[in-house]
Amino acid sequence: MRRKYNNPLVVAVTGGIGSGQTTVSKLFGKWGAKVINADLKAKEIMQKDREIRRALKQTFGNNVFFRNGKLNTKLLAELAFKDELHTQKLNQIVHPRMVSYIVEEMEEARFSKRYPMVVIDAALVYEINIEQLFDAIVVVYAPIDERYRRVRQRDGMSKQEFFSRVDRQIPLEEKRKWADFVIDNSGSFEELEREARQVFEKLLRLQQKKEKQGVAVS
């Protein structure tokens, strides 16, 4: 018989571009957590929500969608990250709807009672002031040079593009100070997996405490 979790722990895994937060979130998912990826949710909203699509076209032009109706993510990113004003415009269009969808999914996962932990994989937890939604926040850290190397290798992103995005995010050094847990991702994958597992076990203990108390863990 499958175990039921009446009070799953709600956790944010955050960091910055190239830090490895999604890799850690996937590990947590492999170990039994329900994972909701905020970036994928934002892309889904931009693709499917008619009001959002209309606002994107009005703000960034019709070319941010291909003729077949699919979102031109590369062009949108180029336009949105060229300066802070355009980044703010994109955030104002997408983030309120994205947060409401994420909260809906979080609640569905909680009420299913199938998971000990609901994890939100989101780079911009602190930037959009949603940290109050979570029982715990995990920051995944890596040095800036290593983050750029990874992103260049993965996406072919130029140095200018990379740093234009980094400049729109709160520095990881600051996020580390505010986190409940920090995972260092400056080494090998094996080292990351080992450290992530240690944090996951600590989070499970917090969940067990929450389950006994029947209230949120502060």
Buried (B, 14 or more C-beta within 10 A) or exposed (E): EEEEBEBBBBBBBBBBBBBBBBBBBBBBBEBEBBBBBBBEBBBBBBBEBEEBBEBBEEBBEEEBBEEEEEBBEEBBBBBBBEEEEBBEBBBEBBBEBBBEBBBEBBEEBBEEBBBBBBBBBBBBBBBBEBBEBBBBBBBBBBBBEBBBBBBBEEEEBEEEBBBBBBEBBBEBEEBBEBBBBBBBBBEEEEEBBEBBEEBBEBBBEBBBEBBEEEEEBE
